[in-house]
Amino acid sequence: MIQLDRHDSTRLDDARAIVRELGSVLVAYSGGVDSTLLLKLALDELGGRAVAVLASSPAFPESEQEQARTLAARLGARLVEVDTHEVELEAYARNAPDRCFHCKEELFETLEPVRAELGLRHIAYGATADDAGDHRPGHGSAVRRGVRFPLLEAGLDKAEIRSAARSLGLPNWNKPSFACLSSRIPAGTEVTVEALRQIEAAETAIKNLGFTQVRVRHHGEVARIEVEPAEIARLVARRDEVVTALRSAGYKFVSLDLEGYSTGSLNRTWKPTR
């Protein structure tokens, strides 16, 4: 369930001021709430000196990319698209705890020539105040490269960002959070394009049944499904359709996590009992 708190207009004004001071900016845009709010502020404050850039790779479903394109057009943003190749990097594919660092390194290295070609002063992305106190290797890449993060710099957390997005009329203010498909694969298990496509097909099939917040955790031949706790009974009621869909995606065994959707669930340690 999405929790909304009243946003602090002072912090939102601070974010606007930070964006204005950038002068011109390339916004790393994904179509999620955070990057959309950042893009909206950049367009409001900088107009044509703000450009959105959307990165595509096998780690992001095409459905998410298409939604991002549609929303950017609705906002009137200029949108540049690039391809990133993090999955081809050995440091990323080995799926160690620093995977996200290598992802962001690939992203920002790809975006820097775009920024330079467009004559923009800065790259910015939608990190939030919640990210500051969490383990975020990718954010370390942004810091070392001088990338700006106005929402975090202004102290805006995710609840405030959703509230601000709603007040500004952004249609995706209540969009469920989304992490790249690689986050469904346990640390230490190799990330492959085949596995990412399998996960994408499985999650798409479940979403097509009317579920919005879905994770299919990839454990080799086993798919472990997470939906919101309130949706578990409804998923069970459609068990046959779910099993058929996930077997069509390539899984031999289909399981349901009775705890429900939880961010970072693959970070838990698990040891089989004898």
C-alpha positions in Angstrom: 0.0 0.0 0.0 1.3 3.4 -0.9 1.6 5.7 2.1 1.2 9.5 1.4 2.2 12.2 3.8 1.7 15.9 3.2 4.9 17.2 1.5 6.9 20.0 2.9 6.5 22.8 0.4 9.8 24.3 1.6 11.7 21.3 0.6 10.0 21.2 -2.8 10.9 24.9 -3.2 14.5 24.1 -2.3 14.6 21.4 -5.0 13.3 23.9 -7.5 16.0 26.3 -6.5 18.7 23.6 -6.8 17.4 22.7 -10.3 17.4 26.4 -11.3 21.0 26.8 -10.2 22.1 24.0 -12.5 21.4 26.2 -15.5 20.9 23.3 -17.8 20.6 19.6 -17.2 20.3 16.1 -18.7 17.9 14.2 -16.5 18.4 10.4 -16.2 14.7 9.5 -16.6 13.1 6.1 -16.1 9.4 6.9 -15.9 9.3 6.2 -12.2 7.9 8.7 -9.7 11.2 10.1 -8.5 12.7 10.8 -12.0 9.4 12.1 -13.3 9.1 14.6 -10.5 12.8 15.7 -11.1 12.0 16.0 -14.8 8.9 18.1 -14.2 10.8 20.5 -11.9 13.6 20.8 -14.5 11.1 21.5 -17.3 9.3 24.1 -15.1 12.5 25.8 -14.1 14.7 25.4 -17.1 12.4 24.8 -20.1 14.3 23.7 -23.2 17.6 23.6 -21.2 16.3 20.4 -19.6 16.5 17.2 -21.6 15.3 13.7 -20.5 17.4 10.6 -21.4 16.0 7.1 -21.2 18.4 4.2 -21.0 17.3 0.8 -22.4 18.9 -2.6 -21.6 17.7 -6.2 -21.0 17.4 -5.4 -17.3 14.3 -3.2 -17.9 11.1 -4.4 -19.5 10.0 -2.9 -22.7 6.6 -2.2 -21.1 8.2 0.1 -18.6 10.2 1.9 -21.3 7.0 2.5 -23.4 5.2 3.9 -20.4 8.2 6.2 -19.8 8.1 7.4 -23.5 4.4 8.1 -23.3 4.7 10.1 -20.1 7.7 12.2 -21.4 5.7 13.1 -24.4 2.8 14.1 -22.2 5.1 16.4 -20.2 6.4 18.0 -23.4 9.9 16.9 -22.7 12.6 16.3 -25.3 13.6 12.7 -24.9 16.9 11.1 -25.9 17.2 7.3 -25.8 20.4 5.4 -25.3 21.3 1.7 -24.9 23.4 0.6 -22.0 25.3 -2.7 -21.8 25.8 -3.4 -18.2 24.7 -7.0 -18.5 27.7 -7.6 -20.8 30.1 -6.4 -18.0 31.7 -9.3 -16.1 31.6 -7.1 -12.9 27.9 -6.7 -13.3 27.0 -10.2 -14.5 28.7 -11.9 -11.5 26.0 -10.3 -9.3 28.1 -9.4 -6.3 26.7 -6.9 -3.8 28.3 -4.0 -5.7 26.3 -4.8 -8.9 24.4 -1.5 -8.8 27.7 0.4 -8.8 28.7 -1.1 -12.1 25.3 -0.5 -13.5 25.4 3.2 -12.6 29.0 3.4 -13.9 27.9 2.1 -17.3 24.9 4.5 -17.2 26.8 7.7 -16.4 29.6 6.8 -18.7 27.1 6.5 -21.5 25.3 9.7 -20.6 28.4 11.9 -20.3 29.0 12.1 -24.1 25.2 12.9 -24.6 25.5 15.7 -22.0 28.5 17.1 -23.8 27.0 16.9 -27.2 23.9 18.7 -26.1 25.9 21.4 -24.4 24.2 20.8 -21.0 26.1 21.6 -17.8 25.0 18.8 -15.5 23.6 15.3 -15.3 21.0 14.7 -12.6 19.1 11.7 -11.4 16.3 11.0 -9.0 18.0 9.9 -5.8 15.9 10.6 -2.7 16.6 11.3 1.0 15.7 7.7 1.7 18.7 6.6 -0.4 21.2 8.6 1.8 20.8 6.2 4.7 20.7 3.0 2.8 23.3 0.8 1.1 23.2 2.2 -2.4 26.4 1.3 -4.3 25.0 3.0 -7.4 24.7 6.3 -5.6 28.5 6.1 -4.9 29.1 6.1 -8.6 27.0 9.2 -9.0 28.9 11.0 -6.2 32.3 10.2 -7.6 31.3 11.4 -11.1 29.8 14.7 -9.9 26.2 13.8 -10.9 23.6 15.9 -9.1 20.5 14.7 -7.2 18.3 17.7 -6.4 15.6 15.7 -4.6 18.0 14.2 -2.2 19.9 17.5 -1.8 16.6 19.1 -0.8 15.8 16.4 1.7 12.8 15.0 -0.1 11.9 11.4 0.8 9.7 9.0 -1.2 6.5 9.8 0.6 7.0 13.5 0.1 7.9 12.9 -3.5 4.7 11.0 -4.2 2.7 13.7 -2.5 4.4 16.5 -4.5 3.9 14.5 -7.7 0.2 14.2 -7.0 -0.1 18.0 -6.2 1.6 18.7 -9.5 -0.8 16.5 -11.4 1.8 13.9 -12.4 -0.3 10.8 -13.5 2.2 8.3 -12.2 2.3 9.7 -8.6 1.0 6.3 -7.3 3.0 4.1 -9.7 4.3 1.0 -7.8 8.0 1.1 -7.2 10.1 -0.8 -9.7 13.6 -2.1 -9.6 15.6 -3.5 -12.4 14.9 -7.2 -13.3 18.4 -8.1 -12.1 17.2 -7.5 -8.5 15.1 -10.6 -8.8 18.3 -12.8 -9.0 20.0 -13.8 -5.8 23.4 -12.3 -5.2 26.1 -14.6 -6.4 23.9 -16.1 -9.1 25.0 -14.9 -12.6 22.8 -12.4 -14.3 22.1 -13.5 -17.9 19.9 -12.1 -20.6 18.1 -15.4 -20.7 17.2 -15.1 -17.0 16.1 -11.5 -17.4 13.8 -12.3 -20.3 12.3 -15.2 -18.3 11.6 -13.0 -15.3 10.1 -10.3 -17.6 7.8 -12.8 -19.2 6.7 -14.2 -15.9 6.0 -10.8 -14.3 4.2 -9.6 -17.4 1.9 -12.6 -17.3 1.0 -12.0 -13.7 0.4 -8.3 -14.2 -1.9 -9.2 -17.1 -4.1 -11.0 -14.6 -4.7 -7.7 -12.8 -1.9 -7.6 -10.2 0.2 -4.4 -10.1 3.0 -4.9 -7.5 4.7 -8.1 -8.6 8.1 -9.7 -8.1 9.1 -13.0 -9.5 12.3 -14.0 -7.6 14.4 -16.2 -9.8 15.8 -19.3 -8.2 17.0 -21.3 -11.2 14.1 -23.6 -12.1 12.0 -22.2 -9.3 9.9 -19.0 -9.5 9.0 -17.4 -6.1 6.2 -15.0 -6.6 5.6 -12.0 -4.4 2.5 -9.9 -4.5 1.0 -7.5 -1.9 -0.2 -9.5 1.2 -3.8 -8.4 0.5 -3.6 -9.9 -3.0 -2.3 -13.3 -2.0 -5.7 -14.9 -1.7 -6.7 -13.6 -5.2 -3.5 -15.0 -6.7 -4.1 -18.4 -5.1 -7.6 -18.3 -6.6 -6.1 -18.0 -10.0 -3.4 -20.6 -9.3 -3.9 -22.7 -12.5 -3.5 -19.6 -14.7 -0.4 -18.5 -12.8 1.2 -21.9 -13.0 0.5 -22.3 -16.7 1.9 -18.8 -17.4 5.1 -19.3 -15.4 5.8 -22.7 -16.9 5.3 -21.2 -20.3 8.0 -18.7 -19.2 10.4 -21.5 -18.6 10.0 -22.3 -14.9 9.6 -25.9 -13.8 8.4 -25.1 -10.2 6.1 -22.2 -9.1 6.0 -21.1 -5.5 4.2 -18.2 -3.7 5.9 -16.2 -0.9 3.3 -16.1 1.9 5.0 -13.1 3.4 4.1 -11.1 0.4 6.0 -8.4 -1.5 9.0 -7.0 0.3 11.8 -4.9 -1.1 15.2 -6.4 -0.7 13.9 -9.9 0.1 16.8 -11.5 -1.7 19.2 -9.9 0.7 18.1 -12.3 3.5 20.4 -15.2 4.1 18.8 -18.7 3.8 20.4 -22.0 4.6 18.6 -25.3 3.9 18.1 -27.6 6.9 19.1 -31.2 6.8 
